[in-house]
Amino acid sequence: MASLMVGVVAYDPKVVLIWEIIRDYAKEKKFDLDYVLFSNYETQVQALLNKKVDLAWNTNVAWIRTKKSAPFAEALLMRDTDINFTSMFIAHEDSNIHTLEDIKNKRIGFGSFDSAQAFILPAYYLKKEGLEPNRDYTMNRVDSDLGKHGDTGRSEYEILEKLKNKEYDAIALATSTWMRMIELGLAGSSFRPFYKSSGYSHCNFTNVTPNASYVNEFVEFMIGMDTKRSDITKMMEMEALSTWVKTGNEELNGYDELEKAMEWLNLF
Amino acid sequence: MERHDLFLLNDSVASFMIRSATLTQAWLLRLNALLPTLRKGDTFKVTVVHRSVSFEFEGWIQVNRCSPVATSSDLNGYSYLVQKDYESHILSEEQGYDGLNKTEPLLDTAPKLFGLMPRGVHIEQSSPLYPFELTEKESLWAKNVTRLYEEAKQNQWSADTDIEWDAIPDLPPDIETAIAQVMTYLAENEFSALYIPGKFLSKISPYYMELVMFLGTIIYDETRHIEVFSRRANAKKIGLQYSTTATQRSLYSLFIEKDYFKTSFLLHVLGEGTFLDLLDFLIKYAPDPVTKKIVTLAKKDEQRHVNYGLVHVKALIQANPKRMDYLKDAVESRKAYLDEMNQENELLLSSLAILAGGSDEEGYELGYERVQQLKKRMGENRIRRMIECGFDEETAKEISMSHTANFM
């Protein structure tokens, strides 16, 4: 039997460590699984659609794109931390921004244009409030690590720097990134969060082959991981999850706004 | 129940009021450090004064796998009743070592995730798995080990200040040579008694920390013995004498033993037990008070090591008498190896005879006779110790006969 091939994007060296642990564990459990690294999500989605890989570990943006080309695509599994993912807006205290309305005529900094958390969704949240880019506010973007869909978080750190230098009045980023920034001492006392989004769904394992026999096996294998083992807990810590969760309807609904946002921004 | 009524339930573990205008690094540390101390389902209250911090705190809740059980806002700010949704630690129900000789490990097997830590700590679930091989209480523990550890602490002595090195008299050369040879032999054997516990120490789960600490004292005891025996041999011009293949083969056959229980029996009960008689002999026949004191002090230490072995082996045999055969096999397979050549260290025996009788013909004959009596006494005491461990007399006699002629 050929190995079940999972595509993963190498956004960080730890991706290899994570997948080596999963592969070793699979070997031990006699589950025939291997992984293929991609440098970006666009290539990975293409490889999935062309059946070069059986499954792909996709960002939400990659998932929406996959579904656009393959309407029968299914999201199988996510990290618990992929559910209710949120973004924030952070203002500089001197910019006098306290609510979303206050951003009128202000300079707003976003992350990479393929980052759901730092650009696509935050810009869409403003639009939903009737705030159009470059009419009601100035839209600025730092596009770094394109193709990685914001996984590296680099653009978020770069816009933070610009906020610090008052090149921007406010910025958008993922809540988890902001927590990390506070921890690292990067969030100085002059920053004022003024908005936190409601939850949306982040990554998932995507399948495009209808009725594939490996789907259930894969899901059962991942969910059945022995979380008492230190190699598994180490992997889960690196991958930032405490448990794998099957993607249900509620989780799928968590992608709806992103799809609308990507349509609005012509990101297909 | 109304959601805000939940705040009135006063069972939350902690309560914080965050007045700062941002969620500072310090507050983040304080909140993060609270989490390990909470159980899954525990709640805590946080009130934040500034709206901006409320966004951050809600983010913190989400990122840290907690959930808001209730929220409210009023003039004081924004209040949250937060629940921790996961279990981060395995809680210990034990207090651990307290220096009062009152605690003992409760578990028959050390917890799987037990790493380099004292017994009684709460272990984080993501702690790495150490490959400790010796994790069963039965195979390690002896009831007297904590007491022996306390005794070891109280009876420490110094190779520098407790021995009057300058007071060693000039002895006749053949007597000094005999002493130097005996000391050479003793130091070789002490290396064995140092390395063997050392070899097993790193395999024992720290959960059985009193044993680990006791083995630590054994290691230092043996270190001190190696020092004093070497120093005594080198105290005069004659210096360290000859190592023998007979002794080295005997020590080697013990060194390669992989089983802790077998080793404990071979080393502490049979080897060091036999050494007690040898040290008694030297206390009696050492030609000068300094050497007498060295062996007297060393014997006190060795007695503790033997006492551990006796209680350890006794408990294991009581639990399963078939283990006697297992130990007998260990002694016999060692004997089979040693039988390949003459096992006695003749240099040692001759030196002991000189010390016990003298180097002239008549004295040497007397000394020889005394060494023969020593060997007989060693055999009898070995049997007595084994019987104390629960052996039947017949098996004890057979084992004693098969014990190495090198004594250790």
Chai-1 contact restraints between the chains, C-beta under 6 A:
chainA,res_idxA,chainB,res_idxB,connection_type,confidence,min_distance_angstrom,max_distance_angstrom,comment,restraint_id
A,T86,B,Q62,contact,1.0,0.0,6.0,A-B,restraint_1
A,M88,B,F55,contact,1.0,0.0,6.0,A-B,restraint_2
A,T175,B,G59,contact,1.0,0.0,6.0,A-B,restraint_3
A,S176,B,V63,contact,1.0,0.0,6.0,A-B,restraint_4
A,M179,B,V63,contact,1.0,0.0,6.0,A-B,restraint_5
A,I182,B,L23,contact,1.0,0.0,6.0,A-B,restraint_6
A,I182,B,Q25,contact,1.0,0.0,6.0,A-B,restraint_7
A,I182,B,L28,contact,1.0,0.0,6.0,A-B,restraint_8
A,E183,B,L28,contact,1.0,0.0,6.0,A-B,restraint_9
A,G185,B,Q25,contact,1.0,0.0,6.0,A-B,restraint_10
A,S189,B,T22,contact,1.0,0.0,6.0,A-B,restraint_11
A,R192,B,S52,contact,1.0,0.0,6.0,A-B,restraint_12
A,P193,B,S52,contact,1.0,0.0,6.0,A-B,restraint_13
A,P193,B,F55,contact,1.0,0.0,6.0,A-B,restraint_14
A,P193,B,E56,contact,1.0,0.0,6.0,A-B,restraint_15
A,K196,B,F55,contact,1.0,0.0,6.0,A-B,restraint_16
A,K196,B,E58,contact,1.0,0.0,6.0,A-B,restraint_17
A,K196,B,G59,contact,1.0,0.0,6.0,A-B,restraint_18
A,S230,B,P128,contact,1.0,0.0,6.0,A-B,restraint_19
A,S230,B,L129,contact,1.0,0.0,6.0,A-B,restraint_20
A,T233,B,Q125,contact,1.0,0.0,6.0,A-B,restraint_21
A,T233,B,S126,contact,1.0,0.0,6.0,A-B,restraint_22
A,E237,B,S126,contact,1.0,0.0,6.0,A-B,restraint_23
A,S242,B,R65,contact,1.0,0.0,6.0,A-B,restraint_24
A,S242,B,Y86,contact,1.0,0.0,6.0,A-B,restraint_25
